[in-house]
């Protein structure tokens, strides 16, 4: 099973992420979604499981603060911000820091895909792919989409 992992979109899905997410079995979003449009766009690719980030609270997207999933025999927890995890999962997906993380610590894979949105204090936009197979350790890969372009560089130009 292949999962797309994304976080901190802040209302924007970078088109460079879409080819990497095409064909995944499901998408985990680590919070700071930013709009229901983001969830809709991601849901056109695969089922989406998302948690509420600190910037989502005022948006009332109806997202839980924490998710627990059992997939391919692996216990996966999704939270926006550590240390809000229960800590008894094999994989903890999180966001918030806008910094990628893909490391095993005390038998738990801590996976932060970094930030995929164009707004924030991150220098690069990134996502992650998480492969789960029954009886094997989960494997994750961070996919760097490239340097973050200024918001103005992404706006369509007027044809005056």
N, C-alpha and C positions, 0 to 999 in steps of 0.2 A: 504494500500500500504506500502510495506517495502522497505526502501532504505538502501543500504550499503554506508557508508561514510568513505573515506580514504584520506590520505594526506601525503605529504612529503615522498614519496616512494623512491625518488632519484635513480631511475633506477632498483628497486628491489621490487618484490612482495613476501612477506614472505608466505611460504606454509601454515603456521598456520592460515592465514587469510582466505584462500579459503573455508573451511567448513562453516564459518560464512557468507560468501558472496554468497554461493550457494543458489539459490532460491529467492534472492532479486529481486524486480521488476526493479530496476535500481541502478546504482552506481554513486555517486558524488565524484569527486576527487578535493580536495582543493589546488592543485598546488604543484610545485616541483615534477613533474611526473618523470623526469629524462631520459625517453626514450619512443619511440613509442612502444617498446616491452611491456612495462607495460600496456599501453592502450589496446594493442591487447590481452594480457592475461586476463585483467579484462573484456573486451568485449566478451570473450568466456563464461562469466558467466551471463552477463546482459548488456543492453545498458549503455554506460558510458557518463557522462557529466563532463568535466574537464576544469579547468582554468589554466592559465599560472602562474607559480610561479617565484620568482626572479631568481632561478637557471635554469629555462627553457628558458629564453630569448635567450641565445646564441644557443639553440638547434633548434629553428625554427620549433616547433611542430604544429604551426598553431592554438594554443589555445587562446581563448579570455581572457582578464584580469578579466572579470566579467560575470556572467550568472544570469539571472532572469528566474525563472520557476514558473509556476502555476500548482500545483499538488493537487488533492483532495480538491480543494478550499483553499489551503494554498499558500501563496506567499513565495517562497524560493529564497534566494540569495546566490550565491557561489562566494567567493573572496579568494585570497591567504592570504592577509595580511590586518588586520584591522589597521587603520580606513578607508580603501578604500571603504567601504560599503556606499550605499546610505542611509541606516538606516530606510527604510520604508517597511521592510519585516517582516513576522512573524518568519521566521527562517533565520539566517545567518550562513552558513557553511564557516569555514575558516581554515587555516593551519598556516604555517610559524614558529610558536613558538616552535613546537614539544611538546607542553604541552596540555594535554586534558582539555577540557572545556565543560561543559554541564549545563548551567545556564540560567535562565530567568532574563532579565534585562529590565525594562520599557516595558514589553509586548512583548519582542523579545527573542526567544530562540537562544542563542549564542552557537554554536556547533563546537568544534575543536576536531577531532578524535585523535589528537596526531600524532605521526610519525609512519609509518609502514615500513620505509626503514631501512636498516642496517647501513647506514652512517648518522652521525649527533651527536648532543650533548644530545640526549635523552637516558635515562636509560632503558626505556621499549618501546616495540613496541605495538601499539594499533590501533584499528579502531573503528567505531561506527555504530550503527543501528538506523535508524530513522523511526518511524511508523507514517504514516499520514492517518487519517480517516476524511471524510467529517463531519463537525459539532463538532469535538472533538479537543482538544489541541494536538499538536504534542508531541510525547514522544520519547526521545532519551536514548540510553544506550551505554556507552563506554565499549568496549570489550578489555581487556588487553590480549595480546598474550603471554606475558612473558618477562623476562629480555632479553635485547638485547645482542646477542652473538657477540663476536669479528668477524670481517670479515674473518679472517684466519680460524676460527672454522667452517665456512660454506663451505669452498672450499673442493672439493672432494680430497681424498688422492690418491697419486700415488700408483699403484699396483706393484711397483718394488720388 
